[in-house]
Amino acid sequence: MAMSPRKRLGVDQRRVLQLLARSTNGHTESMLLAFATAMPETVRAGKRPIKVVRVRITDAGRMALAG
């Protein structure tokens, strides 16, 4: 899925993706939820409602990224 130029990933978002990419076996949902929160919501695409999930890095996730 291509991202629009206005929706580029931030530094922290890139680090989380790198963390996931380095893990050959992936991560458990509970581990990921320790570093990020997921909030489901419905938004509109034109006139059509679509369901999305917003993922945000928690303070614990930021500390883990800092090393």
C-alpha positions as CSV (number, residue, x, y, z in Angstrom):
1,M,0.0,0.0,0.0
2,A,1.5,3.3,-1.0
3,M,1.6,6.2,1.4
4,S,0.6,9.7,0.5
5,P,3.5,12.3,0.7
6,R,1.8,13.9,3.7
7,K,1.7,10.6,5.7
8,R,5.4,9.7,5.9
9,L,6.7,7.6,8.7
10,G,8.4,9.4,11.6
11,V,11.7,8.3,13.1
12,D,10.1,6.3,15.9
13,Q,7.7,4.6,13.5
14,R,10.6,3.5,11.4
15,R,12.5,2.2,14.4
16,V,9.5,0.1,15.4
17,L,9.3,-1.4,11.9
18,Q,13.0,-2.1,12.1
19,L,12.5,-3.9,15.4
20,L,9.9,-6.0,13.8
21,A,11.9,-6.7,10.7
22,R,14.9,-7.9,12.7
23,S,12.8,-10.4,14.6
24,T,12.9,-13.6,12.5
25,N,10.0,-15.2,14.5
26,G,7.9,-12.0,14.9
27,H,6.6,-10.8,18.2
28,T,3.7,-11.8,20.4
29,E,0.7,-9.5,20.5
30,S,1.2,-8.9,24.2
31,M,4.8,-7.7,23.6
32,L,3.7,-5.4,20.8
33,L,0.9,-4.0,23.0
34,A,3.5,-3.2,25.6
35,F,5.2,-0.9,23.1
36,A,2.1,0.4,21.2
37,T,-1.6,0.8,21.6
38,A,-4.1,0.1,18.9
39,M,-7.4,2.0,18.6
40,P,-10.0,0.9,16.1
41,E,-12.2,3.5,14.5
42,T,-14.3,4.2,11.5
43,V,-13.4,7.0,9.0
44,R,-14.9,8.1,5.8
45,A,-13.3,7.6,2.3
46,G,-15.5,9.8,0.3
47,K,-19.0,8.8,1.3
48,R,-18.0,5.3,2.3
49,P,-17.1,4.4,6.0
50,I,-14.1,2.2,6.4
51,K,-12.7,0.6,9.5
52,V,-9.1,1.4,10.4
53,V,-6.8,0.8,13.4
54,R,-4.6,3.7,14.6
55,V,-1.4,2.4,16.3
56,R,0.6,4.7,18.6
57,I,3.9,4.1,20.3
58,T,3.6,4.1,24.2
59,D,6.1,5.7,26.5
60,A,7.5,2.2,27.2
61,G,8.0,1.7,23.5
62,R,9.8,5.0,23.2
63,M,12.1,4.0,26.0
64,A,12.8,0.6,24.3
65,L,13.6,2.4,21.1
66,A,16.0,4.7,22.9
67,G,18.0,1.7,23.9
